[in-house]
Amino acid sequence: MIVNIAAYHFTAIDAPESFADALRARGEALDLRGTVLVAGEGINLFLAGGEAAIEDFLAPLRADPRFAGLRVKYSHSAGSPFARLKVKVKPEIISFRRDDASPLAARAPAVSPATLQRWLRQDGVDDDGRKVILLDTRNAQEVDHGTFTGALTLPITRFTELPEALAPHRDALKDATVVSFCTGGIRCEKAALWMRADGMDNVLQLDGGILGYFEEVGGHGYEGGCFVFDERVALDPELKPLVAGKA
């Protein structure tokens, strides 16, 4: 059985190239496959391998004070959904190109999966009786595989298009509690920071994204699967592949 992990963490990395080289060497030594992105703002990784190898890879990160609180989301498959290991250095671990969306200073306020589930079960209102609107920050191809029931989705092909696509909806969102979400949390975190910096102080991020929601509370309020960036294509709320032959 192969262990698959998805994780990201925003933290200042002074020498991204050297850090990426060290991660590449460790991943190759442990025969891991997947993608690791490194930037001055942190890391973003999707990896697959044996259970012991995965934990050996994560151990130095967890021991590094810069990565305190690193959250790892786990799933399993019969084979590796990645062909090889790729480690890249990028300007951002997810490209957004907005100076007012950096999580290095502070995270955007978050809502836990358990709290969001409770809000959905109480007719879509938060604990103050305010309407909850779920904002999908993923692209249209990902949304086609599934999303939260009634979520606001945007006709975008890349994350950098979100601010322009969101503009027509801002008035409709101003009196609600807006919960931004994405696959694993990285895009909805940046989106929430940008929206709050742009005057929308009613925005929260879903902590851990869709995969964190599936892992903690299951699929209540979600229709379909969650697109993932590997050969499994999409996962159901039990974190199992939806596509035949990709298990």
Buried (B, 14 or more C-beta within 10 A) or exposed (E): EBBBBBBBBBBEBEEBEEBBBBBBEBBEEBEBBBBBBBBBBBBBBBBBBBEEBBBBBBEEBEEEEBBEEBBBBBBEBEEBBBEEBBBBBBEBBBBBEBEEBBBEEEBBBBBBBEBBBBBBEEEBBBEEEBBBBBBBBBBEEBBEBBBBEEBBBBEBEEBEEBBEEBEEBEEEBEEBBBBBBBBBBBBBBBBBBBBBBBEBEBBBBBBBBBBBBBBBBBBBBBEBBBBBBBBBBBBBBEBBBBEEEBE
